C-alpha cells in the first residue's frame, strides 16, 4: 500500500465517521433542527464572530450534502443585508465547493479512470470549455444540486482553476437574491420580499430559456 493510498483510506474513513456522527449519531439533531431562526440566533450570539459562523456553516453545508444551505443564506441576508450578506454567502459557498471538488478529485478520480479508462474523458466530458460552461450554468439554476455538481466536477478532468472561476461567477447572482430575500423578509415589507422571490424565479428560468432557444435554432439549422 502506497502512502497516497493509505492517506485516501484514512480520509475516507474519517469522512464516513463524521457523516455517521452528523446524520445518525449524537449530532443528528443538529441537522434536523437547522432553521433560519436558529442560525440567526447563533449569529446574534456570536457577535463579531457572526460572519465566521455564516461562512463556516455554508462551507459545511456544501461539503455535507444533506445539510440545507438556503436557511444559512437567508439568515446571512437577514443579519448583514444584501451586499455584505452576499459576500459572506459567496465566500462560504466557494470554499465548500472547492473542498467538495478537492475531495472528489483526491478520493475518486483515480478510481474512476481505472474503471473506465480513457473513455471517461472522451467527447464533451473531456472538453474544458464545455465542462466550465456546464458548471457555470448549473450555478445559475437553484434547483440543481450545488453539492452534487461540485463532487461530479471533481471526478471529471476539469481544471481546478476553471471550476473555481465558473463557480464564483455563477453563485454571485443567486447568493444576492437569497440575501436580498432574507433581508426583505426580516424588514417586514412583504411586497419587496415578493419581488425578490420573482427575481429568484427569473434567475432560474433564464438559463432554461436560453438553452431552449439554442436547441430550437440548432434543429432549424439541421433541417
C-alpha positions as CSV (number, residue, x, y, z in Angstrom):
1,X,0.0,0.0,0.0
2,X,1.4,3.3,-1.0
3,X,1.5,6.4,1.2
4,X,-1.1,8.1,-1.1
5,X,-3.4,5.1,-0.9
6,X,-3.1,5.0,2.8
7,X,-3.9,8.7,3.1
8,X,-7.0,8.2,0.9
9,X,-8.2,5.3,3.1
10,X,-7.7,7.3,6.3
11,X,-9.5,10.3,4.8
12,X,-12.4,8.2,3.5
13,X,-12.8,6.5,6.9
14,X,-12.7,9.9,8.7
15,X,-15.4,11.2,6.3
16,X,-17.7,8.2,6.9
17,X,-17.3,8.5,10.6
18,X,-18.1,12.3,10.5
19,X,-21.1,11.6,8.4
20,X,-22.3,8.9,10.7
21,X,-21.9,11.2,13.7
22,X,-23.7,14.1,11.9
23,X,-26.6,12.2,10.5
24,X,-27.0,9.1,12.6
25,X,-25.2,9.8,15.9
26,X,-25.4,12.4,18.7
27,X,-25.2,15.3,16.2
28,X,-28.2,14.2,14.1
29,X,-30.4,16.7,15.9
30,X,-28.2,19.5,14.6
31,X,-29.2,18.8,11.0
32,X,-32.9,18.1,11.8
33,X,-33.3,21.4,13.8
34,X,-31.3,23.6,11.4
35,X,-33.5,26.6,10.5
36,X,-33.2,30.2,9.6
37,X,-34.3,31.2,13.1
38,X,-31.8,29.0,14.9
39,X,-29.0,30.2,12.6
40,X,-29.9,33.8,13.2
41,X,-29.8,33.2,16.9
42,X,-26.3,31.7,16.6
43,X,-25.1,34.6,14.5
44,X,-26.5,37.1,17.1
45,X,-24.9,35.2,19.9
46,X,-21.5,35.1,18.1
47,X,-21.3,38.9,17.8
48,X,-18.2,39.9,15.9
49,X,-17.7,36.2,15.0
50,X,-21.0,36.1,13.3
51,X,-19.5,36.2,9.7
52,X,-17.3,33.3,10.6
53,X,-20.3,31.3,11.7
54,X,-22.1,32.1,8.4
55,X,-19.1,31.2,6.3
56,X,-18.3,28.0,8.2
57,X,-21.9,26.8,8.1
58,X,-22.1,27.5,4.3
59,X,-18.9,25.6,3.8
60,X,-20.1,22.6,5.8
61,X,-23.5,22.6,4.1
62,X,-21.8,22.3,0.7
63,X,-19.5,19.5,1.7
64,X,-22.1,17.7,3.7
65,X,-24.8,17.4,1.0
66,X,-27.9,16.7,3.2
67,X,-27.4,20.0,5.2
68,X,-29.6,22.7,3.6
69,X,-27.7,25.9,2.6
70,X,-30.8,28.1,1.8
71,X,-31.6,28.8,5.5
72,X,-28.0,29.8,6.1
73,X,-28.1,32.2,3.1
74,X,-31.4,33.7,4.2
75,X,-30.0,34.2,7.7
76,X,-26.9,35.9,6.3
77,X,-29.1,38.4,4.4
78,X,-31.3,39.0,7.4
79,X,-28.3,39.7,9.6
80,X,-26.0,41.6,7.3
81,X,-28.1,42.9,4.5
82,X,-27.9,42.5,0.7
83,X,-24.3,43.3,-0.1
84,X,-22.4,42.1,3.0
85,X,-24.6,39.1,3.3
86,X,-24.0,38.2,-0.3
87,X,-20.2,38.4,0.3
88,X,-20.3,36.0,3.2
89,X,-22.6,33.6,1.3
90,X,-20.3,33.6,-1.7
91,X,-17.2,33.0,0.4
92,X,-18.7,30.1,2.3
93,X,-20.2,28.6,-0.9
94,X,-17.0,28.9,-2.8
95,X,-14.9,27.3,0.0
96,X,-17.4,24.5,0.3
97,X,-17.5,23.9,-3.5
98,X,-13.7,23.9,-3.7
99,X,-13.5,21.4,-0.7
100,X,-16.0,19.1,-2.3
101,X,-14.2,19.3,-5.7
102,X,-10.9,18.5,-4.0
103,X,-12.3,15.6,-2.0
104,X,-13.8,14.0,-5.2
105,X,-10.6,14.6,-7.2
106,X,-8.4,13.2,-4.4
107,X,-10.5,10.2,-3.5
108,X,-12.4,9.3,-6.7
109,X,-10.7,10.5,-9.8
110,X,-8.1,7.7,-9.9
111,X,-10.6,5.0,-9.2
112,X,-12.9,6.3,-12.0
113,X,-10.1,6.4,-14.6
114,X,-9.0,2.9,-13.6
115,X,-12.6,1.6,-14.1
116,X,-13.4,3.4,-17.3
117,X,-10.0,4.1,-18.7
118,X,-9.6,6.7,-21.4
119,X,-13.3,6.7,-22.2
120,X,-14.0,8.8,-19.1
121,X,-12.6,11.9,-20.8
122,X,-14.0,11.4,-24.3
123,X,-16.4,13.7,-26.1
124,X,-17.8,16.7,-24.2
125,X,-16.7,15.1,-20.9
126,X,-13.1,15.9,-22.0
127,X,-13.7,19.4,-23.1
128,X,-12.5,22.0,-20.7
129,X,-14.7,24.7,-22.2
130,X,-17.9,22.6,-22.1
131,X,-17.3,21.5,-18.6
132,X,-16.6,25.1,-17.4
133,X,-19.8,26.3,-19.1
134,X,-21.8,23.4,-17.6
135,X,-20.6,24.3,-14.1
136,X,-21.3,28.0,-14.6
137,X,-24.8,27.3,-16.0
138,X,-25.6,24.9,-13.1
139,X,-24.8,27.6,-10.6
140,X,-27.5,29.8,-12.1
141,X,-30.1,27.1,-11.5
142,X,-31.1,26.8,-7.8
143,X,-33.0,23.5,-8.4
144,X,-29.8,21.8,-9.5
145,X,-27.8,20.4,-6.5
146,X,-24.9,22.7,-5.8
147,X,-23.1,19.9,-3.9
148,X,-23.5,17.2,-6.4
149,X,-22.2,19.4,-9.2
150,X,-19.1,20.1,-7.1
151,X,-18.4,16.5,-6.5
152,X,-19.1,15.5,-10.1
153,X,-16.8,18.2,-11.4
154,X,-14.0,16.8,-9.1
155,X,-14.4,13.4,-10.8
156,X,-14.1,15.0,-14.2
157,X,-10.9,16.3,-15.9
158,X,-12.0,19.9,-15.3
159,X,-9.0,22.1,-14.2
160,X,-9.3,23.3,-10.6
161,X,-8.9,27.0,-11.6
162,X,-11.6,26.7,-14.2
163,X,-14.0,25.2,-11.7
164,X,-13.2,27.9,-9.1
165,X,-13.8,30.7,-11.6
166,X,-17.0,29.2,-13.1
167,X,-18.4,28.6,-9.6
168,X,-17.6,32.1,-8.3
169,X,-19.2,33.7,-11.4
170,X,-22.3,31.6,-11.2
171,X,-23.1,31.8,-7.5
172,X,-23.0,35.6,-7.1
173,X,-26.5,36.2,-8.6
174,X,-28.3,33.5,-6.7
175,X,-26.4,34.5,-3.5
176,X,-27.5,38.1,-3.9
177,X,-31.2,37.1,-4.5
178,X,-31.2,34.9,-1.4
179,X,-29.5,37.5,0.8
180,X,-32.0,40.1,-0.5
181,X,-34.9,37.8,0.2
182,X,-33.7,37.2,3.7
183,X,-33.2,40.9,4.3
184,X,-36.6,41.9,3.0
185,X,-38.4,39.1,4.8
186,X,-37.0,40.4,8.1
187,X,-37.7,44.0,7.2
188,X,-41.5,43.3,7.3
189,X,-42.1,44.5,3.8
190,X,-43.8,41.5,2.0
191,X,-44.1,43.4,-1.3
192,X,-40.3,43.8,-1.7
193,X,-39.8,40.2,-0.5
194,X,-42.2,39.0,-3.2
195,X,-40.2,40.9,-5.8
196,X,-37.1,39.1,-4.5
197,X,-38.9,35.8,-5.0
198,X,-39.9,36.8,-8.6
199,X,-36.2,37.6,-9.2
200,X,-35.1,34.2,-8.0
201,X,-37.7,32.6,-10.3
202,X,-36.4,34.7,-13.2
203,X,-32.9,33.7,-12.4
204,X,-33.9,30.1,-12.5
205,X,-35.8,30.3,-15.8
206,X,-33.4,32.4,-17.8
207,X,-30.8,29.7,-18.5
208,X,-33.5,27.3,-19.4
209,X,-35.0,29.7,-21.9
210,X,-31.6,30.4,-23.4
211,X,-30.9,26.6,-23.8
212,X,-34.4,26.1,-25.4
213,X,-33.8,28.9,-27.9
214,X,-30.4,27.5,-28.9
215,X,-31.8,24.0,-29.3
216,X,-34.6,25.3,-31.5
217,X,-32.2,27.2,-33.7
218,X,-30.0,24.1,-33.9
219,X,-32.9,22.0,-35.1
220,X,-33.8,24.6,-37.7
221,X,-30.3,24.7,-39.0
222,X,-30.1,21.0,-39.3
223,X,-33.5,20.8,-41.1
